[in-house]
Amino acid sequence: MKVKTTIAILSILSALSFGVFAAQPVTQEQASNLQSTGMISVSGVAGAPSDIRQALSDKADAKGAKAFRVIEVREEGNYHATAEIYQ
C-alpha cells in the first residue's frame, strides 16, 4: 500500500513541477538580459488571449526556451501570434 501511495505522490509532484519549468512571457526590458534563440509562431488559436499565451508557452517549451516575448498578435477569425524565444 505504501508503494502505491508513494507512486501517486511522486506523480502529482512531477506534474506540478513540470508547470514550474514552462516558458514564461517576458517584457522587452526583461528580454534585454536574455539570449535570443529564435522565433516561434502559432496560428488558428480560437479563444481568449490566455489561450494564445499558453500555445506560445507550449511551443517555446518544445524548443527548449525559458522565456518568450510576444512580437505580434493578429485576429482574423482566429488568432495568430509571433514571439521571440530566449534562453
N, C-alpha and C positions, 0 to 999 in steps of 0.2 A: 504494500500500500504506500509506503514512504517513497518508493521509486516512482510511482505514478504521480504523486504529489510534486516531487522534485522536478520531474519532466514537465509537468504542467506549469509550474512556476518559472522554469527556465524558458519555456516557450513564450510566456507572457512578457517576461523581461526582455527577451531578444526582440520581440515585436515592438515594444516601447522604445528600446534603444535604437532601433532602425530609424525611427522618426527623428531622433536627435541628430543623425548624420545627414538628413535631407538637405539639399542645396537651398540656401536662403536668399531671398531678394535683398539687394543692397542698393544704396543711393550712389549717385555719381561720385560724391565725395568719398564714400567708403570704398568704392571701386578703385580709386586712385592709389590705394595701398595694396592692391591685389594684382596678380599677374594674369592677364587675359590669355585664354586658351582657345578662343574661337567664338563662333556664333551658333545659335540654335533658333529654330522657329517651329511654331505649331499652327496648324490650320484646322478649320472645321470644328472649332470648340463651341458648343452651344451651352448657354447657361450664364452664370454670373462671373464677374471678374475674378472671384476666388477660384473658379474652375480653370481659368487661364493661368493663374499663378501656379496652381497645382500641376497642370500639364507641363509648364515650363520647368518647374522644380523636378518633376519626374524625368524629363528629357535631360536636364543638366546632371542629375544623378547618374543616368545611364552613360554619360560622357565622362564621369568621374570628377565633376566640378563641385566645388564647395559653395559657390555663390553664383548669382546671375543678376544682370541689370537689364530691365526692360528698355528696349530702344524704340519700339513702335508697337502700337495696337490699332487694328482696324476692325470695324464691324461691317460686314457685307452679308447680312443674314446670319452668318456665324462669325465668330471671332478668329482673327489671325494675329499672331504676336511674334515679334523677333526680340531676342535677347543676346547679350554678350555674356559668356561664361568665364569664370575665374577660378584660380587655384588659391 
